[in-house]
């Protein structure tokens, strides 16, 4: 009886089910990252604790959603688009908050944070419309989503955020540059996944790609990577202050 119950509750995973595999690995990786970030909060100067807390929240929220998305995939064999966007609508704005938190030492104002948050929400809401609601117009909604993304890229690479990072210098500038690369290169995975899963002029280019595998890999790299960059900043900045003292 016990073995029968385990068989019912535990679905069989095919050896070539790369989507299921990346859901499972992504869930475990982000759960482990959350534990690491939360337990490391006494390892550096107090002013960086909020940044690390946000990093832990990002990976924790993602881990919980990946747990549900994994089960949805095994039960239905289709992409858990709704759960994925619920995850993103919470975690991506928090990733934007990280820019504000690390740049506070250079005088960053909340207006910068809210600008990035609003742009990220526009990017995600329009992306959801194109992928799940108005699929016949996916290219148009994707274009609007992409425009919001490129404004974020401009703000952090060439706009106010860059100037603040340069004025801060040192470990803050280095961390800011690394986070910018994550946004420019790491976040570029998502438009590819979007085009792989929606109809449009790009069908012949991205139509054969596994959208969920692309998204799962992108989530793990970007969310954990963001947190590790902030953690490295906190450790290095705290070490420098200790040495100076």
C-alpha positions in Angstrom: 0.0 0.0 0.0 2.8 2.4 0.9 4.6 1.7 -2.3 1.4 2.2 -4.3 0.9 5.6 -2.6 4.5 6.7 -3.4 4.0 5.7 -7.0 0.8 7.8 -7.3 2.4 10.8 -5.6 5.7 10.6 -7.3 5.4 10.8 -11.1 7.9 8.9 -13.3 10.4 11.2 -14.9 11.6 10.3 -18.4 15.3 10.3 -18.9 14.9 12.8 -21.8 12.6 15.2 -20.0 14.9 18.1 -19.9 12.2 20.5 -19.0 11.3 18.5 -15.9 15.0 18.1 -15.1 15.7 21.9 -15.2 12.6 22.6 -13.2 13.8 20.3 -10.4 17.4 21.5 -10.5 16.3 25.2 -10.6 14.0 24.7 -7.6 16.8 23.0 -5.6 19.4 25.5 -6.6 17.4 28.5 -5.7 16.3 27.0 -2.5 19.9 26.4 -1.5 20.8 29.9 -2.6 18.1 31.3 -0.3 19.4 29.4 2.7 22.9 30.7 1.9 21.9 34.3 1.6 19.7 34.3 4.7 22.3 32.5 6.9 25.1 34.8 5.7 23.5 38.1 6.8 25.8 38.5 9.9 29.0 38.2 7.8 29.3 41.8 6.7 28.5 45.4 7.5 24.9 46.2 8.5 24.2 48.5 5.7 24.3 45.7 3.2 21.9 43.4 5.0 18.8 44.7 3.2 20.5 44.0 -0.2 21.2 40.4 0.9 17.8 40.0 2.3 16.3 41.0 -1.0 18.6 38.6 -2.8 17.4 35.8 -0.5 13.7 36.8 -1.1 14.3 36.7 -4.9 15.6 33.1 -4.9 13.1 32.0 -2.2 10.1 33.3 -4.2 11.5 31.6 -7.3 12.1 28.3 -5.5 8.5 28.2 -4.2 7.1 28.9 -7.7 9.4 26.4 -9.3 8.1 23.8 -6.9 4.6 24.4 -8.2 5.7 24.8 -11.8 7.5 21.5 -11.7 4.4 19.7 -10.4 2.3 21.5 -13.1 4.6 20.3 -15.8 4.5 16.7 -14.6 0.7 16.8 -14.3 -0.1 18.6 -17.6 2.9 18.3 -19.8 2.6 22.0 -20.8 4.3 25.3 -19.9 3.1 26.8 -16.6 3.0 30.3 -18.1 0.7 31.8 -15.5 2.9 30.7 -12.5 6.0 31.8 -14.4 4.7 35.3 -14.8 3.5 35.5 -11.2 7.1 34.6 -10.2 8.6 37.2 -12.5 6.2 40.0 -11.5 7.5 39.6 -7.9 11.2 38.8 -8.5 12.2 41.0 -11.4 11.1 44.3 -9.7 13.1 43.1 -6.7 16.1 42.6 -8.9 15.7 46.2 -10.0 15.5 47.2 -6.4 19.0 45.8 -6.0 20.4 48.5 -8.2 18.9 51.2 -5.9 20.1 49.5 -2.8 23.7 49.2 -3.8 23.7 52.7 -5.2 22.3 54.3 -2.0 25.9 54.9 -0.8 26.3 57.2 -3.8 23.0 59.1 -3.1 20.6 57.2 -5.2 17.0 58.4 -4.8 13.8 56.3 -4.6 12.7 57.9 -7.9 15.4 55.7 -9.6 14.0 52.6 -7.9 10.4 53.3 -8.8 11.4 54.1 -12.4 13.1 50.7 -12.8 10.2 48.9 -11.0 7.6 50.5 -13.3 9.6 49.7 -16.4 10.0 46.1 -15.3 6.3 45.7 -14.6 5.4 47.1 -18.1 7.9 44.7 -19.6 6.4 41.7 -17.8 2.7 42.6 -18.2 3.0 43.2 -21.9 5.0 40.0 -22.2 2.3 38.1 -20.5 -0.4 39.6 -22.8 1.6 38.5 -25.8 2.4 35.0 -24.6 -0.8 34.0 -22.9 -3.7 36.4 -23.8 -3.3 37.9 -27.3 -1.1 35.3 -29.0 -2.1 36.4 -32.5 -0.5 39.8 -31.7 2.5 38.4 -29.8 5.0 40.3 -32.0 3.3 43.6 -31.0 3.2 43.0 -27.3 6.7 41.6 -27.5 7.8 44.8 -29.1 6.4 46.9 -26.3 7.9 44.6 -23.7 11.3 44.8 -25.5 11.1 48.6 -25.5 10.7 48.7 -21.7 13.6 46.3 -21.4 15.9 48.5 -23.5 14.9 51.6 -21.4 16.1 49.7 -18.3 19.3 48.8 -20.1 19.9 52.4 -21.1 19.2 53.6 -17.5 21.7 51.3 -15.9 24.4 51.4 -18.6 24.3 55.0 -19.7 21.8 56.9 -17.5 21.5 58.0 -13.9 22.4 54.7 -12.4 25.8 54.6 -14.2 26.7 58.1 -13.0 25.9 57.1 -9.4 28.0 53.9 -9.7 30.9 55.9 -11.1 30.7 58.4 -8.3 30.7 55.5 -5.7 33.6 53.8 -7.4 35.4 50.8 -6.0 33.4 47.6 -5.1 30.1 49.3 -5.8 31.1 50.3 -9.4 32.4 46.8 -10.0 29.2 45.2 -8.7 27.1 47.6 -10.7 28.9 46.7 -13.9 28.5 43.0 -13.3 24.7 43.4 -12.7 24.5 45.4 -15.9 26.0 42.5 -17.8 23.5 40.2 -16.2 20.6 42.4 -17.4 22.1 42.9 -20.9 23.2 39.3 -21.6 21.3 37.2 -19.0 18.0 38.8 -19.4 18.3 38.5 -23.2 17.5 34.8 -22.7 13.9 35.7 -22.0 13.1 37.4 -25.3 14.5 34.3 -27.0 12.3 32.1 -24.9 9.3 34.4 -25.7 9.9 34.1 -29.4 10.4 30.3 -29.1 6.9 30.0 -27.6 4.8 32.5 -29.5 3.8 32.8 -33.2 5.4 35.5 -35.3 7.8 36.4 -38.1 10.6 34.8 -36.0 9.2 31.3 -36.2 11.9 30.1 -38.5 14.6 31.4 -36.2 13.5 30.4 -32.7 10.6 28.0 -33.4 12.4 24.8 -32.6 13.8 25.8 -29.2 12.5 24.5 -25.9 11.0 27.6 -24.3 10.8 26.2 -20.8 14.4 24.9 -20.7 15.5 28.4 -21.9 13.5 30.1 -19.2 14.6 27.7 -16.4 18.3 28.1 -17.2 17.9 31.9 -17.4 16.1 32.1 -14.1 18.7 30.1 -12.2 21.6 32.0 -13.7 20.1 35.4 -13.3 18.5 35.2 -9.9 21.3 33.3 -8.2 23.9 35.3 -10.0 22.4 38.6 -9.0 22.5 37.6 -5.4 26.1 36.4 -5.5 27.2 39.7 -7.0 25.5 41.6 -4.2 27.0 39.1 -1.6 30.5 39.6 -3.1 30.0 43.4 -2.9 28.9 43.2 0.8 31.9 41.0 1.7 34.5 43.1 -0.2 33.1 46.4 1.1 33.0 45.2 4.7 36.5 43.8 4.4 37.8 47.2 3.1 36.2 49.1 5.9 37.7 46.7 8.5 41.1 47.1 6.9 40.8 50.9 7.0 39.8 50.8 10.6 
